[in-house]
């Protein structure tokens, strides 16, 4: 019998990602989705019927007027993350927000500042932080198995995986107005944030980068979708203490599979494959034995299984929603996903800025130049909605 406190969640946005959020909640005992909101009433009705959600709203402020919620989950387009999350926090609720944190560093910083002012929890969906390979890699780093880490690589590959124009997802993913960025904001956030987490979120000093949209696409889809974001982004990041990172993130490229992400240290290294790799080990430890270069494949799932059998409460670290719910029950502290996501935003925006200026940019330049990208006024079925930020 489950004796844990029931956690009651409100959900804003019922698009593609909301389905995975609700399915994750439904796998956790004692969690109830009390209410959901979407401007599209027909989509909202279908969603609530599918997941047996009783209370439905087309105006999110009506949802925020409830007094029976423990937290609110924000699943809207990137440039709505900041204004809606800020209102959630100011309404007195803890806030879970889908990635990326916002459309710009300035908007993400606003969210972090408001969470601190309101003394509310702010949690960002960074799914790869909870993978078995992330757990194992963190142990290798914490136990100093790599020695002094001096370089990292954040790589993510799709040969043809642009939203909408290649058949996946909706056209809003391709729009600066709604999404602010493309491949870096959609998928790069996962790989970059994982490495920042493993590295202890080091301080960025300088960034050089470039973004591209060069691969041909169906012109009818291009016109309908208004594709004005990058399909490929690359960058080189210089952190404090001579630590560096190279980044390559693709939605589309004429090229074969990229090398996986990695960490290189003075005593060892790690190759970190993406979640879902079905051949070999998702984590390889590179080291020396008696002077010989050696590669050890790490059975990450075996250790996860053993530790969860010994202590089932550790399963709270196996998913973003799992940890969020445990923190709402005051069973543990959240990972500092807001800080990690904020620094991921800084890096991505630095790549955009460097490409636009044609030169390397500094941390201070990025922060001072970052502007609000959020949508602050929106036409709705019930009139013009102005966001209070």
C-alpha positions, 0 to 999 in steps of 0.5 A, a space after each residue: 500500500 502506498 502511504 506517501 503524500 498524494 501530489 496533485 499537479 496542474 499541467 499547462 500545455 497539452 502538446 507532444 511533450 505533455 504526453 510523455 510528462 503525464 505518462 511519467 507521472 502515471 508511473 509514480 504512485 500517489 501522483 494525480 494530474 488534477 487539471 490541464 490547460 490548453 488554448 485549443 479546446 478540442 485538443 485539450 478535450 482529447 488529451 483529458 479524455 485520454 488521461 482521465 483528467 477531470 478539470 479543463 481550462 483554456 485560460 491558464 490563470 483559471 488553473 492558477 486560481 486553484 488552491 489544491 495543487 502542489 506544483 504546476 508543469 509547463 509544457 508550452 513553446 520555448 518563448 512562452 516558458 518564461 512568462 508562464 513560469 513566472 506567473 506560476 511561481 508568483 501564484 505561489 506554486 512550485 514550477 516544473 518547466 520543459 526544456 530548453 529553459 527559455 528562449 534566451 539567457 535573459 529570459 532564463 535568468 528571469 525565471 531563476 530570479 523569480 523562483 528565488 524571490 518567491 522561494 519556490 522550487 524551479 525544476 527544468 526537464 533535462 532527461 539525460 541527467 537521470 540515465 544509467 550512464 549519467 549515474 555511472 559517469 558521475 561516480 567516475 568523475 566524483 571518485 577522480 577516476 579521470 584525474 584532471 578533466 581538461 576537455 569535453 565533447 557534446 555531440 548529437 546526431 540526426 541525418 534527417 530529423 528536422 521537425 515538420 519539414 522532415 515529417 516529425 512534430 509541428 511547424 512551431 519547432 522551426 520558428 524563431 518566434 515560438 522556439 527561438 532556436 533549432 537543433 541546439 535548443 531542441 536536442 543540444 540542450 540534452 547533451 550540453 547539460 549532461 556534460 555541464 552536470 558531470 563537470 560541476 557547471 564550470 564558469 564559461 569564459 569565451 565562446 566561438 561558434 556558428 550555426 547553419 541551415 544548408 540542407 535542401 528541404 521540401 519548399 512547400 513545407 518550408 513555406 508552410 513552416 517558416 523554417 528560420 532556425 538552425 539545423 546544425 550548430 557547432 561551437 568551441 567553449 573555453 571555461 575557467 581553469 583551461 577546461 574546453 568543450 567542443 559542440 556539434 548538434 545536428 538536425 540534418 547533415 550530409 554526413 555519417 554518425 558523429 562520434 559520441 560525447 566524451 570527457 578527457 582527463 589526465 588519468 582517464 576518459 569516458 565515452 558517453 553514448 546517448 540514451 537508447 544505444 542498442 549495441 555494446 555498452 552506453 559507457 566506456 572507461 578509457 584508462 591504462 593498465 600496466 602502461 597499456 591503453 585499455 578500454 573497459 565497457 561499463 555495465 551501467 544497468 547491472 549496478 542500477 538494478 543492484 542498488 535499486 533492489 537494495 534501496 528502492 528509494 534511489 529510484 527517485 533519481 531515475 527520472 526527472 519527474 521522479 525526482 520532482 515528485 520526491 522533492 515536492 514530498 520533501 524527501 530529497 533536494 532537487 538537482 540544480 537543473 535551473 542553474 545547469 539549464 541557465 548555463 546551457 542557455 548561455 552557451 547556446 546563445 553564445 554560439 548564436 552571437 559568435 556566428 552573427 558577429 563573426 568572432 569569439 565572444 566573452 561571457 560578459 558580452 553574452 550576458 549584457 547583450 541577451 534580451 527578452 525573446 519571450 512572447 508577451 502578448 498572444 491572441 487567444 479564443 477569449 481575446 488578447 492575453 498579456 503576460 505579466 512578467 
